C-alpha cells in the first residue's frame, strides 16, 4: 500500500467525534444542547459521544485583570469565611429543628476555627523555631476544619426546600441511570454507603473522567478524592442524628433521603458540566 492511499486508523475517530460535536453544538444553544445530550445519551449514545467531556475541558480565556465583581477584587488577605444561612431547613421533616440547630452549631464552630487557623498561619514567623514546629500540624488541621465547614454547607443546602421529584432532573436522572443501571440501584448504593461510612457519603462529579461516582469519607480530610465536586452530601456522623434517632442510623438515612432537594443536586451537576 502506498503512502498516498494509506489512512492512519487513529486519525479517523477524532475527526468523526469533532464533526459530530460541531454539528450538534451549532444547531442548538449550549444549554439546550446539554438537555438534548442527556436525553439522547440516556437512550442511544454515551454522553461522551455528544461532546460533553470535550465541552467540560474547554479552555477558558485568560483574564487580563480581575473583574470588579470577582471575590478577589479587591484582594483582602484578612478576609474571613462567613457562615451561610439555610432557610430551606425550616421545611425539613423527619429531622427535628432541635437536631438541625445543634448540628448548625457544630458547623459554625468549623467556620470560626478555620478563620482562626488562617489568622495564625498569616502571623506565623517561620524563623522562630517554636512557631515553625507548629507549621505542619496547623496545615493538617486547616484541611480538617475547612472541609468540615464546606461539607456541612453542601449537606444543609441539599435538604429541605421545594419538593422536586428526581425524575424531573433532566440531566441528573438519565446520567444516574446510565452510571448505576437504574435510579433504584443508585439509591440502594448510596444508602449502603451511608450505613458503612464513618463520616460522609457523597455523590460527586469527577472532573477527570466526567462521570458521577459515590464516595465514602471516614473523616473530613481522610480519603478525600481529588478533582471531584460533590453534587449530593449526606452526613452520617452520629452528631447528625443522635438527638432524634439515637443509634438508629438507618432511620435517619431514610429521613435524609426523603428530604433531598433534587433540584439543588441537578443545578450543581449542570454547573460542573458547564464550568468544570
N, C-alpha and C positions, 0 to 999 in steps of 0.2 A: 504494500500500500504506500503510495507516495505521500509526501508531506501535504500536497495540495488537497488531497482527498480525505485526510485524516481530521477527525474532530475529537479532541480530548473529552472523555466521558464526564469528567468532573467539572467541565465548563457549562454543561447543558442545564443542570438543575438550578444553579444560582440565577441563570438568565430567566428561566421559566418562573421561578419564585418572584423575581423582581418584576417581571411583566404582570404577574397576577396581582401583586400588591399595588402596582401603579394603576392598573385597570380599576380595581375596586376602590382605591382611595380617591381617584379623580372623579368617580361617579357619585360619591356620597360625601357629605360633610363629615368631619372627623368623628364627632360624637355619634352620628347615625351609622357611620361605618363600624364603630365599636359594637353598637347594638346588633347590626346585621352579622357581624363576625361571630358574636356569641351565639346567635340563633342558628346560623348555618353550621358553625363549628360543633354545636351540640348534636347535630343530626347526621352530617355528612363528612365534614372535614375537620382536621385538627386545627385548633386556633392558630398554631404556628404557621400553617399554610396560608392563613389570611393576613399575615404580616404583623400580628400583634407583638411578637417578640422584637421584630425589627423596629417597630414604632417605639417600643419601650427603650430601645437602645439609641434612638436618635440623639445626635449631639445637639446640645442647646448652644445658641450663640453666646459667645463670651461677653460678659458685661464690661463696658468701658469704665463704668462708675457705679457705685451702689445707688439704686433708685431712692428717691426721697421717702417712699413709703415702705422701704425694706426695714426689717427689725434691726439690721446692723447700722442704720443711718439715723442719728449719729451713733457711732460705736461707743458704748459705755462699759468699760471693764468692771465697774462697780455695780452693774445692773444685777438684780436678783430675780430668781424664779418666783413667779406669783402663783399661788394656789388657785385652781379653777373652781368654778361652781357648777353644780349639776342639778338644775331644776327638774330634769327628767326623772329623778329618783322619787319624786313625790307620787308618781303613778305606779311604782313598783308594787306588786302583790306577791304574797308568799314569803317575802323577806321583810321583816318589820322595820319601821322607821328607826326604832331604837338600835337595832342591829346595824343599820346603814349609818347612823350618826356616829356610833362608836368606831365603825370602820373608817369613816371620813376623818375622824380624829387621828387615826394612825397615818393616813395619807398626809395630813397637814404636818405631822411630825417629820415625815420624809422630806417635805419641802423645806421646812426650817433647817433640817440637818444638812441638806445638800448646799444650801446657801451659806451655812456656817463653814462647811468644808472649803467651798470656793474662796471664802474670805481668808481662811487660814493659809491656803496654798498661795494666794496672791501676796500675802505678807511674809512668806517664809524666806529666810535667809539661808541659802544652801552653803554658805561659807561657815556657818555656825554648825559645829559637829552635832550638838544636841538636836537642833532643828532638822538637820539632814537625816538623822536617824528616823524621823517621823515621815519622811518623804514618801517612801513606798507604802506603808500602811494607810496613810491618808488617801493615796490614789486608789488603793483597793477599796477602801470604804466609800470613796467617791462613786465608784461604779455601782456599789450596792444601794446607796441612797438615791442616786439618780434613777436607776432602773426601778426602784421601789416607787418613786413618785410617778414615773411615766407609765408603768404597767397599771397602776391604780387608776390613772386618768383614762386609759383605754377601757378598763373594766367598768368604771362608773358611767362612761359615755355610752357604752353599748348595751345598757339595760334600761328599761322604762321608756317613757315617751309614747309615741303613737303605736298603735297595733299595725303591724306590717307583715303580712304572710310572706314566708320566704319565696313562694312561687312567683311573687311579683318582682323579685330581684332579677331583672332581665339579663344581667351579666353574671352575677354570682351563681345563681341557681344552675344554669347549664354547665358552667365550668366545674362546679362541685360534682354534678352528675357524671361528668367525664372522668374526673380525678378519682372518685371513690366508687364508681359503678352505679350509685344511686344516692339520692338525698338521705335515705334512711341509713345507708351504710356509713355516710359521713357523720351523722348524728350519733350513731352507735359507737363509732371510733372515738369521737370527741368525748362522749360520756365515759367510756372505758379509760381514756387518758385522764379525765378529771378524777376518776376513782383511784388511779395509781400514782399520779403526780404528787409531789410533796408541797409544791408551791403554786404553779401556774400551768394551765392547759391553754394553748393558744393555736389559732389558725392564722397562718401568715402567708403573705405573698413573697415568694423567693425571687429576688431581683436577678439572680444568676440563671436559673432555669425557667423563670417566668411561669411558675406553677404555684398552686396553693398546697401547703403541707400543714399537718398538725404537729406541734412540737410540745415537749414536756420540759418544764424548768423546775428543778428542785429548790433553787434559790433565785433571788433577783439577778445575781451576777454569776451563776454557775450553770454551765451548759447552754448559755445564750448563743444561738446561731447567728453568724454574721451575714449581713446582706439580706435580711428579711425584715418585712414591716408587718406588724400584726394587723389583721382585719377583725379578729374576734379574740377577746381575752376573758378567761374565766379564772378567778381567784379561788384556789382550793385550800389555802391555808386555813387552819382552824378558826382564826380570828374573823373569817368571812361568814361563819355560820354558827359558832358555838352558842351564842346567846339564844338563837331561835331553835336550833336543831341538836344542840349538844354534840354528840359524836356521830350523828346520823348524816354522814356526808352525802349519801345518795339522795336523801330527801331534799337537801339543799341544792344539789345539782339539778334535780327536776324543777325546782323553783326558779333557778337561774335560767335554765333553758326556756322556761315559759315566759320569761321577761326579756329575752334577747330582742333588741330592735334591729331587724334585718335590714332596714333602710340605712342605718348607720354603717353596718358591715358592707353593704353594697356600695355606698359612697366612698368608703375607704379603698375598696378594690378599684373602683374607677379612677381614683386619684393616683393609685400606684401605677396603673397601666398607662395613664396619660402622662405622668410626670416622672415615673421611675427610671 
